[in-house]
Amino acid sequence: TESARLVDLHRELLRDYREDPAKAEAMATQPIGPLPPGAETADAAAWTAVASVLLNLDETLLKR
């Protein structure tokens, strides 16, 4: 269930970032800098957002 939600989130974000290239550019490159050659900006932005979600999960933040 959780994996399916993340896949859906990526799909939705990818669509949104493809519709707004400036927003995608900001998400994918700030503050880390330019993308590697050949990287798709919208895809990098979507994965950046998904990674942020994963890193902010309680499971990630708390040791048991």
N, CA, C and O atoms as a Maestro MAE file, in Angstrom:
{
 s_m_m2io_version
 :::
 2.0.0
}

f_m_ct {
 s_m_title
 :::
 protein
 m_atom[256] {
  # First column is atom index #
  i_m_mmod_type
  r_m_x_coord
  r_m_y_coord
  r_m_z_coord
  i_m_residue_number
  s_m_chain_name
  s_m_pdb_residue_name
  s_m_pdb_atom_name
  i_m_atomic_number
  :::
  1 25 0.823 -1.193 0.000 1 A "THR " " N  " 7
  2 3 0.000 0.000 0.000 1 A "THR " " CA " 6
  3 2 0.866 1.256 0.000 1 A "THR " " C  " 6
  4 15 0.623 2.181 -0.775 1 A "THR " " O  " 8
  5 25 1.880 1.289 0.871 2 A "GLU " " N  " 7
  6 3 2.746 2.458 0.940 2 A "GLU " " CA " 6
  7 2 3.530 2.653 -0.352 2 A "GLU " " C  " 6
  8 15 3.696 3.781 -0.817 2 A "GLU " " O  " 8
  9 25 4.008 1.568 -0.927 3 A "SER " " N  " 7
  10 3 4.748 1.662 -2.194 3 A "SER " " CA " 6
  11 2 3.851 2.192 -3.303 3 A "SER " " C  " 6
  12 15 4.274 3.017 -4.113 3 A "SER " " O  " 8
  13 25 2.625 1.720 -3.335 4 A "ALA " " N  " 7
  14 3 1.680 2.189 -4.359 4 A "ALA " " CA " 6
  15 2 1.418 3.681 -4.213 4 A "ALA " " C  " 6
  16 15 1.298 4.389 -5.213 4 A "ALA " " O  " 8
  17 25 1.330 4.160 -2.989 5 A "ARG " " N  " 7
  18 3 1.129 5.591 -2.760 5 A "ARG " " CA " 6
  19 2 2.319 6.400 -3.267 5 A "ARG " " C  " 6
  20 15 2.142 7.469 -3.851 5 A "ARG " " O  " 8
  21 25 3.525 5.892 -3.046 6 A "LEU " " N  " 7
  22 3 4.714 6.598 -3.530 6 A "LEU " " CA " 6
  23 2 4.778 6.602 -5.058 6 A "LEU " " C  " 6
  24 15 5.165 7.600 -5.665 6 A "LEU " " O  " 8
  25 25 4.404 5.499 -5.663 7 A "VAL " " N  " 7
  26 3 4.368 5.436 -7.131 7 A "VAL " " CA " 6
  27 2 3.345 6.437 -7.667 7 A "VAL " " C  " 6
  28 15 3.620 7.154 -8.629 7 A "VAL " " O  " 8
  29 25 2.172 6.486 -7.048 8 A "ASP " " N  " 7
  30 3 1.147 7.453 -7.461 8 A "ASP " " CA " 6
  31 2 1.629 8.884 -7.271 8 A "ASP " " C  " 6
  32 15 1.394 9.742 -8.122 8 A "ASP " " O  " 8
  33 25 2.302 9.139 -6.156 9 A "LEU " " N  " 7
  34 3 2.840 10.476 -5.901 9 A "LEU " " CA " 6
  35 2 3.839 10.869 -6.981 9 A "LEU " " C  " 6
  36 15 3.784 11.980 -7.508 9 A "LEU " " O  " 8
  37 25 4.749 9.961 -7.310 10 A "HIS " " N  " 7
  38 3 5.737 10.256 -8.359 10 A "HIS " " CA " 6
  39 2 5.051 10.556 -9.686 10 A "HIS " " C  " 6
  40 15 5.410 11.511 -10.374 10 A "HIS " " O  " 8
  41 25 4.076 9.751 -10.038 11 A "ARG " " N  " 7
  42 3 3.358 9.920 -11.299 11 A "ARG " " CA " 6
  43 2 2.661 11.291 -11.345 11 A "ARG " " C  " 6
  44 15 2.715 11.990 -12.356 11 A "ARG " " O  " 8
  45 25 2.013 11.657 -10.244 12 A "GLU " " N  " 7
  46 3 1.313 12.937 -10.179 12 A "GLU " " CA " 6
  47 2 2.296 14.113 -10.232 12 A "GLU " " C  " 6
  48 15 2.075 15.085 -10.954 12 A "GLU " " O  " 8
  49 25 3.361 14.010 -9.473 13 A "LEU " " N  " 7
  50 3 4.359 15.077 -9.481 13 A "LEU " " CA " 6
  51 2 5.027 15.222 -10.840 13 A "LEU " " C  " 6
  52 15 5.273 16.338 -11.300 13 A "LEU " " O  " 8
  53 25 5.319 14.104 -11.478 14 A "LEU " " N  " 7
  54 3 5.941 14.137 -12.805 14 A "LEU " " CA " 6
  55 2 5.050 14.891 -13.790 14 A "LEU " " C  " 6
  56 15 5.527 15.719 -14.566 14 A "LEU " " O  " 8
  57 25 3.765 14.597 -13.747 15 A "ARG " " N  " 7
  58 3 2.818 15.295 -14.624 15 A "ARG " " CA " 6
  59 2 2.825 16.798 -14.324 15 A "ARG " " C  " 6
  60 15 2.889 17.628 -15.231 15 A "ARG " " O  " 8
  61 25 2.756 17.125 -13.034 16 A "ASP " " N  " 7
  62 3 2.737 18.540 -12.644 16 A "ASP " " CA " 6
  63 2 4.018 19.262 -13.066 16 A "ASP " " C  " 6
  64 15 3.965 20.371 -13.598 16 A "ASP " " O  " 8
  65 25 5.161 18.632 -12.827 17 A "TYR " " N  " 7
  66 3 6.431 19.275 -13.171 17 A "TYR " " CA " 6
  67 2 6.627 19.395 -14.682 17 A "TYR " " C  " 6
  68 15 7.276 20.332 -15.146 17 A "TYR " " O  " 8
  69 25 6.081 18.471 -15.441 18 A "ARG " " N  " 7
  70 3 6.163 18.603 -16.908 18 A "ARG " " CA " 6
  71 2 5.320 19.771 -17.405 18 A "ARG " " C  " 6
  72 15 5.621 20.361 -18.442 18 A "ARG " " O  " 8
  73 25 4.264 20.105 -16.662 19 A "GLU " " N  " 7
  74 3 3.421 21.242 -17.029 19 A "GLU " " CA " 6
  75 2 4.005 22.575 -16.575 19 A "GLU " " C  " 6
  76 15 3.617 23.626 -17.086 19 A "GLU " " O  " 8
  77 25 4.929 22.543 -15.625 20 A "ASP " " N  " 7
  78 3 5.526 23.774 -15.086 20 A "ASP " " CA " 6
  79 2 7.047 23.613 -15.010 20 A "ASP " " C  " 6
  80 15 7.590 23.334 -13.941 20 A "ASP " " O  " 8
  81 25 7.738 23.791 -16.152 21 A "PRO " " N  " 7
  82 3 9.185 23.571 -16.195 21 A "PRO " " CA " 6
  83 2 9.980 24.446 -15.224 21 A "PRO " " C  " 6
  84 15 11.004 24.005 -14.703 21 A "PRO " " O  " 8
  85 25 9.533 25.668 -14.974 22 A "ALA " " N  " 7
  86 3 10.263 26.543 -14.041 22 A "ALA " " CA " 6
  87 2 10.210 25.980 -12.620 22 A "ALA " " C  " 6
  88 15 11.202 26.013 -11.892 22 A "ALA " " O  " 8
  89 25 9.056 25.471 -12.240 23 A "LYS " " N  " 7
  90 3 8.898 24.856 -10.919 23 A "LYS " " CA " 6
  91 2 9.770 23.595 -10.821 23 A "LYS " " C  " 6
  92 15 10.392 23.341 -9.790 23 A "LYS " " O  " 8
  93 25 9.806 22.822 -11.891 24 A "ALA " " N  " 7
  94 3 10.631 21.615 -11.923 24 A "ALA " " CA " 6
  95 2 12.105 21.968 -11.800 24 A "ALA " " C  " 6
  96 15 12.844 21.317 -11.060 24 A "ALA " " O  " 8
  97 25 12.528 22.981 -12.512 25 A "GLU " " N  " 7
  98 3 13.929 23.416 -12.467 25 A "GLU " " CA " 6
  99 2 14.327 23.819 -11.043 25 A "GLU " " C  " 6
  100 15 15.397 23.448 -10.561 25 A "GLU " " O  " 8
  101 25 13.463 24.572 -10.388 26 A "ALA " " N  " 7
  102 3 13.748 24.999 -9.021 26 A "ALA " " CA " 6
  103 2 13.851 23.803 -8.076 26 A "ALA " " C  " 6
  104 15 14.776 23.735 -7.267 26 A "ALA " " O  " 8
  105 25 12.923 22.872 -8.168 27 A "MET " " N  " 7
  106 3 12.926 21.713 -7.274 27 A "MET " " CA " 6
  107 2 14.144 20.825 -7.513 27 A "MET " " C  " 6
  108 15 14.745 20.314 -6.569 27 A "MET " " O  " 8
  109 25 14.498 20.648 -8.771 28 A "ALA " " N  " 7
  110 3 15.568 19.704 -9.114 28 A "ALA " " CA " 6
  111 2 16.968 20.268 -8.918 28 A "ALA " " C  " 6
  112 15 17.922 19.500 -8.796 28 A "ALA " " O  " 8
  113 25 17.114 21.581 -8.885 29 A "THR " " N  " 7
  114 3 18.469 22.137 -8.879 29 A "THR " " CA " 6
  115 2 18.807 23.031 -7.691 29 A "THR " " C  " 6
  116 15 19.978 23.340 -7.471 29 A "THR " " O  " 8
  117 25 17.817 23.447 -6.931 30 A "GLN " " N  " 7
  118 3 18.120 24.349 -5.820 30 A "GLN " " CA " 6
  119 2 18.051 23.593 -4.507 30 A "GLN " " C  " 6
  120 15 17.008 22.999 -4.236 30 A "GLN " " O  " 8
  121 25 19.022 23.569 -3.717 31 A "PRO " " N  " 7
  122 3 20.273 24.311 -3.752 31 A "PRO " " CA " 6
  123 2 21.456 23.506 -4.273 31 A "PRO " " C  " 6
  124 15 22.591 23.972 -4.176 31 A "PRO " " O  " 8
  125 25 21.229 22.303 -4.826 32 A "ILE " " N  " 7
  126 3 22.360 21.419 -5.142 32 A "ILE " " CA " 6
  127 2 23.108 21.753 -6.421 32 A "ILE " " C  " 6
  128 15 24.237 21.299 -6.601 32 A "ILE " " O  " 8
  129 25 22.513 22.530 -7.310 33 A "GLY " " N  " 7
  130 3 23.190 22.902 -8.544 33 A "GLY " " CA " 6
  131 2 22.633 22.186 -9.752 33 A "GLY " " C  " 6
  132 15 21.628 21.481 -9.660 33 A "GLY " " O  " 8
  133 25 23.287 22.370 -10.887 34 A "PRO " " N  " 7
  134 3 22.759 21.843 -12.147 34 A "PRO " " CA " 6
  135 2 22.671 20.315 -12.171 34 A "PRO " " C  " 6
  136 15 23.411 19.608 -11.487 34 A "PRO " " O  " 8
  137 25 21.745 19.851 -12.982 35 A "LEU " " N  " 7
  138 3 21.580 18.407 -13.174 35 A "LEU " " CA " 6
  139 2 22.680 17.863 -14.070 35 A "LEU " " C  " 6
  140 15 23.283 18.612 -14.839 35 A "LEU " " O  " 8
  141 25 22.943 16.569 -13.977 36 A "PRO " " N  " 7
  142 3 23.917 15.961 -14.890 36 A "PRO " " CA " 6
  143 2 23.395 16.013 -16.322 36 A "PRO " " C  " 6
  144 15 22.184 16.050 -16.541 36 A "PRO " " O  " 8
  145 25 24.298 16.015 -17.290 37 A "PRO " " N  " 7
  146 3 23.867 16.015 -18.685 37 A "PRO " " CA " 6
  147 2 22.933 14.836 -18.977 37 A "PRO " " C  " 6
  148 15 23.178 13.710 -18.545 37 A "PRO " " O  " 8
  149 25 21.877 15.116 -19.707 38 A "GLY " " N  " 7
  150 3 20.930 14.079 -20.113 38 A "GLY " " CA " 6
  151 2 19.816 13.811 -19.118 38 A "GLY " " C  " 6
  152 15 18.879 13.078 -19.431 38 A "GLY " " O  " 8
  153 25 19.894 14.388 -17.927 39 A "ALA " " N  " 7
  154 3 18.850 14.167 -16.926 39 A "ALA " " CA " 6
  155 2 17.605 14.972 -17.285 39 A "ALA " " C  " 6
  156 15 17.700 16.130 -17.690 39 A "ALA " " O  " 8
  157 25 16.449 14.355 -17.134 40 A "GLU " " N  " 7
  158 3 15.186 15.059 -17.388 40 A "GLU " " CA " 6
  159 2 14.811 15.843 -16.133 40 A "GLU " " C  " 6
  160 15 14.693 15.272 -15.049 40 A "GLU " " O  " 8
  161 25 14.627 17.141 -16.285 41 A "THR " " N  " 7
  162 3 14.368 18.022 -15.152 41 A "THR " " CA " 6
  163 2 13.109 17.624 -14.391 41 A "THR " " C  " 6
  164 15 13.133 17.558 -13.162 41 A "THR " " O  " 8
  165 25 12.016 17.360 -15.091 42 A "ALA " " N  " 7
  166 3 10.766 17.013 -14.424 42 A "ALA " " CA " 6
  167 2 10.900 15.711 -13.635 42 A "ALA " " C  " 6
  168 15 10.378 15.603 -12.525 42 A "ALA " " O  " 8
  169 25 11.583 14.740 -14.190 43 A "ASP " " N  " 7
  170 3 11.766 13.465 -13.502 43 A "ASP " " CA " 6
  171 2 12.635 13.640 -12.259 43 A "ASP " " C  " 6
  172 15 12.334 13.083 -11.203 43 A "ASP " " O  " 8
  173 25 13.709 14.412 -12.385 44 A "ALA " " N  " 7
  174 3 14.575 14.673 -11.237 44 A "ALA " " CA " 6
  175 2 13.809 15.414 -10.140 44 A "ALA " " C  " 6
  176 15 13.988 15.125 -8.957 44 A "ALA " " O  " 8
  177 25 12.974 16.349 -10.518 45 A "ALA " " N  " 7
  178 3 12.179 17.092 -9.538 45 A "ALA " " CA " 6
  179 2 11.197 16.168 -8.825 45 A "ALA " " C  " 6
  180 15 11.037 16.246 -7.607 45 A "ALA " " O  " 8
  181 25 10.544 15.298 -9.580 46 A "ALA " " N  " 7
  182 3 9.586 14.365 -8.975 46 A "ALA " " CA " 6
  183 2 10.285 13.417 -8.003 46 A "ALA " " C  " 6
  184 15 9.783 13.173 -6.906 46 A "ALA " " O  " 8
  185 25 11.431 12.886 -8.397 47 A "TRP " " N  " 7
  186 3 12.164 11.985 -7.503 47 A "TRP " " CA " 6
  187 2 12.691 12.729 -6.278 47 A "TRP " " C  " 6
  188 15 12.757 12.154 -5.191 47 A "TRP " " O  " 8
  189 25 13.064 13.993 -6.436 48 A "THR " " N  " 7
  190 3 13.512 14.793 -5.298 48 A "THR " " CA " 6
  191 2 12.392 14.926 -4.274 48 A "THR " " C  " 6
  192 15 12.626 14.799 -3.072 48 A "THR " " O  " 8
  193 25 11.187 15.177 -4.745 49 A "ALA " " N  " 7
  194 3 10.039 15.316 -3.848 49 A "ALA " " CA " 6
  195 2 9.710 13.986 -3.165 49 A "ALA " " C  " 6
  196 15 9.422 13.957 -1.969 49 A "ALA " " O  " 8
  197 25 9.753 12.896 -3.918 50 A "VAL " " N  " 7
  198 3 9.474 11.578 -3.337 50 A "VAL " " CA " 6
  199 2 10.535 11.241 -2.279 50 A "VAL " " C  " 6
  200 15 10.207 10.728 -1.210 50 A "VAL " " O  " 8
  201 25 11.787 11.527 -2.577 51 A "ALA " " N  " 7
  202 3 12.860 11.273 -1.607 51 A "ALA " " CA " 6
  203 2 12.654 12.095 -0.348 51 A "ALA " " C  " 6
  204 15 12.912 11.620 0.757 51 A "ALA " " O  " 8
  205 25 12.193 13.314 -0.509 52 A "SER " " N  " 7
  206 3 11.921 14.164 0.650 52 A "SER " " CA " 6
  207 2 10.835 13.554 1.533 52 A "SER " " C  " 6
  208 15 10.937 13.579 2.759 52 A "SER " " O  " 8
  209 25 9.807 13.014 0.912 53 A "VAL " " N  " 7
  210 3 8.740 12.348 1.663 53 A "VAL " " CA " 6
  211 2 9.317 11.172 2.452 53 A "VAL " " C  " 6
  212 15 9.032 11.012 3.639 53 A "VAL " " O  " 8
  213 25 10.123 10.359 1.788 54 A "LEU " " N  " 7
  214 3 10.701 9.192 2.451 54 A "LEU " " CA " 6
  215 2 11.605 9.593 3.615 54 A "LEU " " C  " 6
  216 15 11.579 8.966 4.674 54 A "LEU " " O  " 8
  217 25 12.395 10.628 3.414 55 A "LEU " " N  " 7
  218 3 13.319 11.056 4.465 55 A "LEU " " CA " 6
  219 2 12.610 11.695 5.647 55 A "LEU " " C  " 6
  220 15 13.184 11.795 6.732 55 A "LEU " " O  " 8
  221 25 11.375 12.125 5.453 56 A "ASN " " N  " 7
  222 3 10.628 12.742 6.531 56 A "ASN " " CA " 6
  223 2 9.656 11.792 7.226 56 A "ASN " " C  " 6
  224 15 8.890 12.225 8.087 56 A "ASN " " O  " 8
  225 25 9.670 10.526 6.877 57 A "LEU " " N  " 7
  226 3 8.832 9.543 7.560 57 A "LEU " " CA " 6
  227 2 9.340 9.298 8.977 57 A "LEU " " C  " 6
  228 15 10.543 9.346 9.231 57 A "LEU " " O  " 8
  229 25 8.432 9.041 9.878 58 A "ASP " " N  " 7
  230 3 8.823 8.724 11.245 58 A "ASP " " CA " 6
  231 2 9.801 7.543 11.279 58 A "ASP " " C  " 6
  232 15 10.731 7.528 12.086 58 A "ASP " " O  " 8
  233 25 9.589 6.565 10.411 59 A "GLU " " N  " 7
  234 3 10.470 5.388 10.369 59 A "GLU " " CA " 6
  235 2 11.901 5.787 10.041 59 A "GLU " " C  " 6
  236 15 12.846 5.147 10.501 59 A "GLU " " O  " 8
  237 25 12.064 6.830 9.258 60 A "THR " " N  " 7
  238 3 13.396 7.288 8.885 60 A "THR " " CA " 6
  239 2 14.026 8.091 10.013 60 A "THR " " C  " 6
  240 15 15.234 8.015 10.241 60 A "THR " " O  " 8
  241 25 13.213 8.850 10.708 61 A "LEU " " N  " 7
  242 3 13.725 9.775 11.714 61 A "LEU " " CA " 6
  243 2 13.959 9.155 13.085 61 A "LEU " " C  " 6
  244 15 14.796 9.636 13.849 61 A "LEU " " O  " 8
  245 25 13.236 8.106 13.397 62 A "LEU " " N  " 7
  246 3 13.312 7.527 14.732 62 A "LEU " " CA " 6
  247 2 14.024 6.187 14.740 62 A "LEU " " C  " 6
  248 15 13.786 5.340 13.879 62 A "LEU " " O  " 8
  249 25 14.882 6.002 15.698 63 A "LYS " " N  " 7
  250 3 15.505 4.703 15.882 63 A "LYS " " CA " 6
  251 2 14.630 3.881 16.816 63 A "LYS " " C  " 6
  252 15 14.006 4.423 17.728 63 A "LYS " " O  " 8
  253 25 14.586 2.614 16.596 64 A "ARG " " N  " 7
  254 3 13.813 1.736 17.489 64 A "ARG " " CA " 6
  255 2 14.727 0.741 18.123 64 A "ARG " " C  " 6
  256 15 14.281 -0.093 18.911 64 A "ARG " " O  " 8
  :::
 }
 m_bond[255] {
  # First column is bond index #
  i_m_from
  i_m_to
  i_m_order
  :::
  1 1 2 1
  2 2 3 1
  3 3 4 2
  4 3 5 1
  5 5 6 1
  6 6 7 1
  7 7 8 2
  8 7 9 1
  9 9 10 1
  10 10 11 1
  11 11 12 2
  12 11 13 1
  13 13 14 1
  14 14 15 1
  15 15 16 2
  16 15 17 1
  17 17 18 1
  18 18 19 1
  19 19 20 2
  20 19 21 1
  21 21 22 1
  22 22 23 1
  23 23 24 2
  24 23 25 1
  25 25 26 1
  26 26 27 1
  27 27 28 2
  28 27 29 1
  29 29 30 1
  30 30 31 1
  31 31 32 2
  32 31 33 1
  33 33 34 1
  34 34 35 1
  35 35 36 2
  36 35 37 1
  37 37 38 1
  38 38 39 1
  39 39 40 2
  40 39 41 1
  41 41 42 1
  42 42 43 1
  43 43 44 2
  44 43 45 1
  45 45 46 1
  46 46 47 1
  47 47 48 2
  48 47 49 1
  49 49 50 1
  50 50 51 1
  51 51 52 2
  52 51 53 1
  53 53 54 1
  54 54 55 1
  55 55 56 2
  56 55 57 1
  57 57 58 1
  58 58 59 1
  59 59 60 2
  60 59 61 1
  61 61 62 1
  62 62 63 1
  63 63 64 2
  64 63 65 1
  65 65 66 1
  66 66 67 1
  67 67 68 2
  68 67 69 1
  69 69 70 1
  70 70 71 1
  71 71 72 2
  72 71 73 1
  73 73 74 1
  74 74 75 1
  75 75 76 2
  76 75 77 1
  77 77 78 1
  78 78 79 1
  79 79 80 2
  80 79 81 1
  81 81 82 1
  82 82 83 1
  83 83 84 2
  84 83 85 1
  85 85 86 1
  86 86 87 1
  87 87 88 2
  88 87 89 1
  89 89 90 1
  90 90 91 1
  91 91 92 2
  92 91 93 1
  93 93 94 1
  94 94 95 1
  95 95 96 2
  96 95 97 1
  97 97 98 1
  98 98 99 1
  99 99 100 2
  100 99 101 1
  101 101 102 1
  102 102 103 1
  103 103 104 2
  104 103 105 1
  105 105 106 1
  106 106 107 1
  107 107 108 2
  108 107 109 1
  109 109 110 1
  110 110 111 1
  111 111 112 2
  112 111 113 1
  113 113 114 1
  114 114 115 1
  115 115 116 2
  116 115 117 1
  117 117 118 1
  118 118 119 1
  119 119 120 2
  120 119 121 1
  121 121 122 1
  122 122 123 1
  123 123 124 2
  124 123 125 1
  125 125 126 1
  126 126 127 1
  127 127 128 2
  128 127 129 1
  129 129 130 1
  130 130 131 1
  131 131 132 2
  132 131 133 1
  133 133 134 1
  134 134 135 1
  135 135 136 2
  136 135 137 1
  137 137 138 1
  138 138 139 1
  139 139 140 2
  140 139 141 1
  141 141 142 1
  142 142 143 1
  143 143 144 2
  144 143 145 1
  145 145 146 1
  146 146 147 1
  147 147 148 2
  148 147 149 1
  149 149 150 1
  150 150 151 1
  151 151 152 2
  152 151 153 1
  153 153 154 1
  154 154 155 1
  155 155 156 2
  156 155 157 1
  157 157 158 1
  158 158 159 1
  159 159 160 2
  160 159 161 1
  161 161 162 1
  162 162 163 1
  163 163 164 2
  164 163 165 1
  165 165 166 1
  166 166 167 1
  167 167 168 2
  168 167 169 1
  169 169 170 1
  170 170 171 1
  171 171 172 2
  172 171 173 1
  173 173 174 1
  174 174 175 1
  175 175 176 2
  176 175 177 1
  177 177 178 1
  178 178 179 1
  179 179 180 2
  180 179 181 1
  181 181 182 1
  182 182 183 1
  183 183 184 2
  184 183 185 1
  185 185 186 1
  186 186 187 1
  187 187 188 2
  188 187 189 1
  189 189 190 1
  190 190 191 1
  191 191 192 2
  192 191 193 1
  193 193 194 1
  194 194 195 1
  195 195 196 2
  196 195 197 1
  197 197 198 1
  198 198 199 1
  199 199 200 2
  200 199 201 1
  201 201 202 1
  202 202 203 1
  203 203 204 2
  204 203 205 1
  205 205 206 1
  206 206 207 1
  207 207 208 2
  208 207 209 1
  209 209 210 1
  210 210 211 1
  211 211 212 2
  212 211 213 1
  213 213 214 1
  214 214 215 1
  215 215 216 2
  216 215 217 1
  217 217 218 1
  218 218 219 1
  219 219 220 2
  220 219 221 1
  221 221 222 1
  222 222 223 1
  223 223 224 2
  224 223 225 1
  225 225 226 1
  226 226 227 1
  227 227 228 2
  228 227 229 1
  229 229 230 1
  230 230 231 1
  231 231 232 2
  232 231 233 1
  233 233 234 1
  234 234 235 1
  235 235 236 2
  236 235 237 1
  237 237 238 1
  238 238 239 1
  239 239 240 2
  240 239 241 1
  241 241 242 1
  242 242 243 1
  243 243 244 2
  244 243 245 1
  245 245 246 1
  246 246 247 1
  247 247 248 2
  248 247 249 1
  249 249 250 1
  250 250 251 1
  251 251 252 2
  252 251 253 1
  253 253 254 1
  254 254 255 1
  255 255 256 2
  :::
 }
}
